[in-house]
Amino acid sequence: MTSTRRTGPVRLGTGAGYSGDRIEPAVELAEHGALDYLVFECLAERTIAIAQQARRGDPSLGYDPLLDARMRAVLPVAMRNRVRIVSNMGAANPLAAARRTAELAHSLGLSGLKIAAVTGDDVLDAVRQGDYRFEESGERVADFDARIVSANAYLGAAPIVDALAAGADVVLTGRVADPSLFTAPLIHEYGWAMDDWNTLGQATVVGHLLECAGQVTGGYFADPGFKDVPDLARLGFPIGEVAADGTVVITKVPHAGGCVTEATCKEQLLYEVHDCSRYLQPDVVADFTGVRVEQLAKDRVSVSGGRGTPRTATLKTSVAYVDGFIGEGQMSYAGPGAVARARLALEIVRERLRITGVAAQELRFDLIGVDALHGETLGGRGGEPYEVRVRVAGRTASLAEAVQIGNEVETLYTNGPAGGGGATKSAREVIAVQSVLLPRDCVHASFELVEV
């Protein structure tokens, strides 16, 4: 499926807003959305670090764990309706993801497909060879060398555009900036110049509105009695109808649950944006301050007015490293005096950890439902709860100490206050993420085609 320059709207649908998102809304869009492109945004900072760990254990892995399920569900209908797919489900291993997708396509009886793997975001060697400091803490990256798991630069739209120009039906990437997944098809279809800053700024508005899937159609937005959203159990994912100037109408398929309103779009527009006048992306520095949002009809909202200035000379690069272990234990108490018994349980565990010599760098002692989210200042308002859950969590240098935290909570069954039950415990390795700014000339993106 190759394309020619477009004059009419390009229809982009969002198939996922994070790695574990629902699959049915993507199939619904591929079937009923009259789409040109279906975009799956499935990658977060920690997600790719976890994928790098999986690849270290098995070089054939490292892509999104739901790749198989998504492709089996979506590929047949997408290919039948000539919908091209763009996704960062390649995670830490885009080429393996492309090869696996080709195997799945073949098993589904599909042929004549071109699947592109975009690579170049893995910049671990470049980060190790340079003298960088973390933007968040100021610490030298070199001091973390033995603990570093991965370093991935945020690529822009260019390699995806190149892959689409080569006729790719499916493009699978690693770490790409979320809006760039949506910007790339528009650049390809409309032939926008890569230095048309204002158009790329508006295209970033489009991508930012669509990237979180159900958030812009009423998911996460909903607040009963204040912001009611219909039929959330059948929430539909968004469609962007994008004109040649980048103006977009956000909508959804009519029979899907949820809603598209000025309010849902405005909340998503501001989501995770620290400076609306300088939203730094690999393609452009976007300016949202002139954006206009207008309700055209039910579930149809026009968004325009995004602008931009030249991209920066560096690319944000997420560096993941091992940062100890987390041990956790939980126990529930209910009935009269539940809070008092739960507080006694916490004191017992606190003392037990001191007696057994667990050296935790961080420890939390929470009463879920009382003070776990906002602490004692705001917690507990509204009277004594009838039930409460104890949670003790700590970060340790060793796995054995992390395990001991959960064990001490579990022993409250027979060694703590009356009525404890429903104990759980866990211990896991901590992967922390900080950022460096890597010069663009250290990053070399490309793509490889796998054909079915």
C-alpha positions in Angstrom: 0.0 0.0 0.0 1.7 3.2 -1.1 0.2 6.6 -0.9 0.0 9.7 -3.0 -0.1 13.3 -1.8 -3.4 14.0 -0.1 -5.7 17.0 -0.4 -8.6 15.8 1.8 -8.6 14.8 5.5 -6.3 12.1 6.8 -8.1 9.9 9.4 -5.9 8.8 12.3 -7.2 6.4 14.9 -5.6 5.5 18.2 -5.3 1.8 19.0 -3.7 2.0 22.4 -2.6 4.7 24.9 -0.3 2.5 26.9 1.2 -1.0 26.9 -1.6 -2.8 28.6 -4.5 -1.0 27.0 -7.7 -2.7 25.8 -7.6 -4.4 22.4 -11.3 -4.3 21.4 -11.5 -0.5 20.7 -8.6 -0.8 18.2 -10.5 -3.5 16.3 -13.6 -1.4 16.4 -11.7 1.5 14.8 -10.1 -0.7 12.1 -13.5 -2.1 11.3 -15.7 1.0 11.5 -13.5 4.0 11.7 -12.8 4.5 7.9 -9.2 5.0 8.9 -6.1 5.7 6.9 -3.8 4.9 9.9 -4.2 3.1 13.2 -1.5 4.2 15.7 -0.7 2.2 18.9 1.2 4.2 21.6 2.5 1.6 24.0 5.8 2.8 25.5 6.7 4.5 28.7 10.1 5.2 30.2 10.0 2.2 32.5 8.3 0.0 29.9 11.3 0.1 27.6 13.7 -0.6 30.5 11.7 -3.7 31.4 11.8 -4.7 27.7 15.6 -4.3 27.7 15.8 -6.6 30.6 13.6 -9.2 28.8 15.9 -8.9 25.7 19.0 -9.5 27.9 17.4 -12.8 29.0 16.4 -13.8 25.5 17.7 -11.9 22.4 14.5 -12.8 20.5 12.3 -10.9 22.9 12.2 -7.3 24.1 9.1 -6.1 22.2 5.7 -5.4 23.7 4.2 -8.4 25.4 0.8 -7.8 23.8 2.2 -7.6 20.3 0.9 -11.1 19.4 -2.6 -10.5 20.7 -2.9 -7.1 19.1 -1.7 -8.1 15.7 -3.8 -11.3 15.6 -6.9 -9.2 16.4 -6.2 -6.2 14.2 -4.1 -7.2 11.2 -6.8 -9.1 9.2 -9.3 -6.3 9.4 -6.7 -3.5 9.0 -5.3 -5.1 5.8 -8.8 -5.8 4.5 -9.7 -2.1 5.0 -6.3 -0.8 3.8 -5.5 0.7 7.2 -1.7 1.2 7.8 -0.4 0.6 11.3 2.2 2.6 13.2 3.4 1.6 16.7 6.2 1.8 19.2 5.4 -1.8 20.2 9.0 -2.7 19.0 10.1 -1.4 22.4 13.7 -2.7 22.9 13.7 -4.9 19.9 11.9 -3.5 16.8 13.4 -5.9 14.3 12.3 -8.9 16.4 8.9 -7.3 16.6 8.8 -6.9 12.8 9.8 -10.5 12.2 7.3 -11.8 14.7 4.5 -9.7 13.1 5.5 -11.2 9.7 5.2 -14.7 11.2 1.8 -13.8 12.6 0.6 -12.3 9.3 1.7 -15.5 7.5 -0.1 -17.7 10.0 -3.3 -15.6 9.4 -3.0 -16.2 5.7 -2.0 -12.6 4.9 0.5 -11.8 2.2 2.0 -8.9 0.3 2.8 -7.0 3.4 5.8 -4.8 4.1 6.7 -4.4 7.8 9.3 -1.8 8.8 11.4 -1.9 11.9 12.7 1.6 12.9 16.0 1.4 14.9 18.6 3.8 16.2 17.0 4.9 19.5 19.3 2.5 21.4 22.2 4.8 22.3 23.7 3.0 25.3 27.2 3.0 23.8 27.1 6.7 23.0 25.9 7.6 26.5 28.6 5.4 28.1 31.3 7.0 25.9 30.4 10.6 26.7 30.7 12.7 29.9 27.0 13.3 30.7 25.2 14.2 33.9 21.6 13.4 34.7 19.2 16.3 34.1 17.2 15.5 37.2 19.9 14.9 39.8 23.1 16.3 38.3 24.9 13.1 39.1 27.5 11.8 36.6 26.2 9.0 34.4 29.6 7.3 34.5 29.2 6.7 38.2 26.2 4.5 37.4 27.9 2.5 34.7 27.7 -1.0 36.1 24.1 -0.5 37.0 22.9 0.9 33.7 20.3 -1.2 31.9 19.5 0.9 28.8 19.7 4.3 27.2 17.1 5.2 24.6 16.9 8.5 22.7 13.5 9.9 21.7 13.4 9.7 17.9 11.2 12.0 15.8 9.0 11.4 12.8 11.7 11.2 10.1 12.5 7.5 10.1 8.8 6.6 10.2 8.1 8.9 7.2 10.9 7.2 5.3 9.5 3.8 6.1 6.0 4.9 4.9 7.5 6.3 1.7 9.1 2.9 1.1 5.6 1.4 1.2 5.5 -0.1 4.7 2.0 -1.3 5.7 3.1 -1.7 9.3 5.8 0.4 11.0 7.2 -0.8 14.4 9.6 1.5 16.3 11.4 1.6 19.6 11.5 4.8 21.6 9.9 7.5 19.5 8.2 10.7 21.0 4.5 9.9 21.4 3.2 12.7 19.1 5.7 11.8 16.4 3.9 8.5 15.9 0.9 10.6 14.7 2.9 13.4 13.0 4.8 11.0 10.7 1.8 9.8 8.7 0.6 13.4 8.2 4.1 14.5 7.0 4.1 11.5 4.6 0.6 12.1 3.3 0.7 15.9 3.0 4.4 16.3 2.1 5.1 18.8 4.8 8.6 20.1 5.1 10.6 19.0 8.1 11.3 22.7 8.9 7.7 23.9 8.5 7.7 24.7 12.2 4.2 26.1 12.6 2.6 23.1 10.8 4.7 20.7 12.8 3.7 22.5 16.0 0.0 22.0 15.1 0.7 18.4 14.1 2.2 17.9 17.6 -1.1 19.2 19.0 -2.8 16.5 17.0 -0.5 13.8 18.3 -0.7 14.9 21.8 -4.5 14.9 21.8 -4.6 11.4 20.4 -1.7 9.7 22.1 -3.4 8.6 25.3 -6.3 6.9 23.5 -9.4 6.8 25.7 -8.4 9.8 27.8 -9.7 12.2 25.2 -12.9 10.3 24.7 -13.9 10.6 28.4 -11.7 7.9 30.1 -9.8 9.3 33.1 -11.8 12.5 32.6 -14.9 11.0 34.2 -16.0 12.1 37.7 -19.5 11.0 38.6 -21.9 13.9 39.3 -19.5 16.4 38.0 -18.2 15.1 34.7 -20.5 12.2 33.7 -19.4 10.1 30.7 -21.8 7.6 29.1 -21.0 3.9 28.7 -17.5 3.8 29.9 -17.4 0.0 29.8 -17.5 0.3 26.0 -15.3 3.4 25.8 -14.3 4.1 22.2 -10.9 5.3 21.2 -10.4 8.6 19.3 -10.2 9.5 15.6 -8.5 12.6 14.3 -9.7 14.0 11.0 -6.7 16.1 10.0 -6.7 18.7 7.2 -3.8 19.7 5.0 -3.1 22.7 7.4 -3.0 20.4 10.4 -6.4 21.5 11.8 -8.0 18.4 13.4 -11.5 17.3 14.3 -11.4 14.9 17.2 -14.2 12.4 17.1 -15.1 8.7 17.6 -17.2 6.0 16.0 -20.9 6.9 16.8 -21.8 3.6 18.5 -18.8 3.6 20.9 -19.1 4.7 24.5 -17.5 7.8 25.9 -17.7 11.4 24.6 -15.6 14.0 22.8 -16.1 17.5 24.2 -14.3 20.8 24.5 -13.5 19.8 28.1 -12.1 16.3 27.3 -9.9 17.9 24.6 -8.7 20.7 26.9 -7.8 18.4 29.7 -5.8 16.1 27.4 -4.1 19.1 25.7 -2.7 20.2 29.1 -1.8 16.6 30.2 1.9 16.2 31.1 2.8 19.6 29.5 4.9 21.7 31.8 5.3 24.8 29.5 2.5 25.3 26.9 4.7 27.8 25.1 7.7 25.5 24.8 6.7 21.8 24.5 10.0 20.3 23.5 9.7 17.5 20.9 12.3 15.9 18.6 10.6 17.4 15.6 9.7 20.9 16.8 9.4 23.1 19.9 5.6 23.3 19.9 3.6 26.3 21.2 0.1 25.5 22.4 -0.7 29.0 23.7 -2.7 30.0 20.6 -4.7 26.7 20.4 -8.4 27.1 19.8 -10.9 24.4 20.8 -14.5 24.5 19.4 -17.4 22.0 19.7 -18.8 21.5 16.2 -21.4 18.9 17.0 -22.0 16.0 19.3 -18.6 14.2 19.7 -16.9 16.4 17.1 -14.4 19.0 18.4 -12.2 21.1 16.1 -8.7 22.0 17.4 -6.4 24.5 15.6 -3.8 27.2 16.2 -0.8 25.2 17.3 2.5 26.8 16.3 6.2 25.9 16.6 9.8 27.0 16.5 13.0 25.2 15.4 13.8 21.9 17.1 16.6 21.7 19.7 20.1 20.5 19.0 19.8 17.7 21.5 17.4 14.7 22.1 16.1 13.7 25.4 17.5 10.3 26.3 16.0 8.0 29.0 18.7 6.1 30.9 17.5 3.2 33.0 19.5 1.7 35.8 19.1 -0.8 38.6 18.3 1.0 41.9 17.9 -1.7 44.5 14.8 -3.7 45.4 11.3 -3.0 46.7 9.8 -5.3 49.3 6.1 -4.9 50.2 3.5 -6.5 52.5 -0.2 -5.9 53.0 -2.8 -7.0 55.6 -6.4 -6.0 56.1 -8.3 -5.2 59.3 -12.1 -4.7 59.7 -14.8 -4.1 62.2 -14.8 -2.0 65.4 -11.3 -0.6 66.2 -9.9 -1.5 62.8 -7.8 1.6 62.6 -6.3 1.1 66.1 -5.4 -2.5 65.4 -3.9 -1.5 62.0 -1.8 1.2 63.6 -0.5 -1.4 66.2 0.3 -3.7 63.3 2.4 -1.0 61.7 4.3 -0.4 64.9 5.0 -4.1 65.3 6.4 -4.3 61.8 8.5 -1.1 62.3 10.1 -2.6 65.4 10.6 -6.0 63.8 12.5 -4.5 60.9 14.7 -2.7 63.4 15.3 -5.9 65.4 16.1 -8.0 62.3 18.4 -5.4 60.9 16.7 -4.7 57.6 18.6 -1.7 56.2 16.1 0.1 54.0 16.9 3.4 52.3 13.2 4.2 52.2 10.3 2.9 54.2 6.6 3.6 54.1 4.0 2.6 56.6 0.5 3.3 55.2 -3.1 2.7 56.1 -4.8 2.4 52.8 -8.1 4.3 53.0 -6.8 6.6 55.8 -3.4 8.2 55.0 -1.7 6.3 52.1 -2.2 9.0 49.5 -2.1 12.3 51.4 -0.6 11.5 54.8 -1.9 12.4 58.2 -2.7 16.0 57.4 -5.6 15.2 55.0 -6.1 11.6 55.8 -8.8 10.4 58.2 -11.4 13.1 57.5 -14.9 11.9 57.5 -14.9 9.6 60.5 -13.5 6.2 61.4 -13.5 3.7 58.5 -14.9 0.3 59.1 -12.1 -1.4 57.2 -8.5 -0.5 56.5 -5.5 -2.1 54.8 -2.0 -2.0 56.2 0.8 -1.5 53.7 4.5 -1.6 54.5 7.0 -1.0 51.6 10.7 -0.3 51.5 13.6 0.0 49.2 16.7 -2.1 50.0 20.1 -2.9 48.5 19.5 -6.6 48.5 16.7 -8.9 47.4 16.9 -10.8 50.7 16.1 -7.7 52.8 13.2 -6.8 50.4 11.7 -10.2 50.9 12.0 -9.8 54.7 9.7 -6.7 54.6 6.9 -8.7 53.2 7.6 -11.7 55.5 7.3 -9.5 58.6 3.8 -8.3 57.5 2.7 -11.8 56.8 3.7 -12.9 60.3 1.0 -10.6 61.7 -1.4 -13.4 61.0 -0.5 -15.1 64.3 1.9 -12.6 65.9 -0.1 -9.3 65.5 -3.4 -7.8 66.5 -6.7 -9.6 66.2 -8.6 -10.0 63.0 -5.8 -9.6 60.4 -6.4 -11.3 57.0 -5.8 -11.2 53.3 -2.1 -10.9 53.5 0.0 -10.4 50.4 3.7 -9.9 49.9 6.1 -9.2 47.0 9.7 -8.3 46.2 11.0 -6.9 43.0 14.0 -5.2 41.4 13.7 -1.5 41.0 14.5 0.1 37.6 15.0 3.8 38.0 15.0 6.3 35.1 16.7 9.6 34.6 17.5 11.7 31.5 20.4 13.1 29.6 20.4 15.4 26.6 22.3 13.8 23.8 23.6 15.7 20.7 21.6 14.8 17.6 24.7 13.7 15.7 25.1 10.8 18.2 21.8 9.3 17.1 21.5 7.5 13.8 17.9 6.3 13.0 17.1 3.9 10.1 14.6 1.3 9.1 14.6 -2.2 7.8 11.8 -3.9 5.8 10.5 -7.4 6.5 8.2 -8.7 3.8 5.4 -11.3 4.0 
